[in-house]
């Protein structure tokens, strides 16, 4: 019986090991690449979600400021005519205006 490089006796399963070890290493490498791709995809999803939330908040802020400016120019009743209301929405649910969007009295 001959001895392998590591000092262990060679057996009939060495051929099996020689076949399986590279295949296992390939599977481990593939798993690692898949895991990295999943982490990258989740990170991208998180960034996209943050961008959507920021864009939505910015859009709402701009609409509130636009409504405030329009209200100061033509009055709130007429300004509300520029903003279509979804079904079931009352005039008390018109876009809120922030203090920053209202013109100052000075």
Secondary structure, 3 states (H helix, E strand, C coil): CCECCCCCECCCCHHHHHHHHHHHHHHHHHHHHHHHHHHHHHHHHHHHHHHHHHHHHHHHHHHHHHHHHHHHHHCHHHHHCCCCCCCCCCHHHCCCCCHHHCCCCC
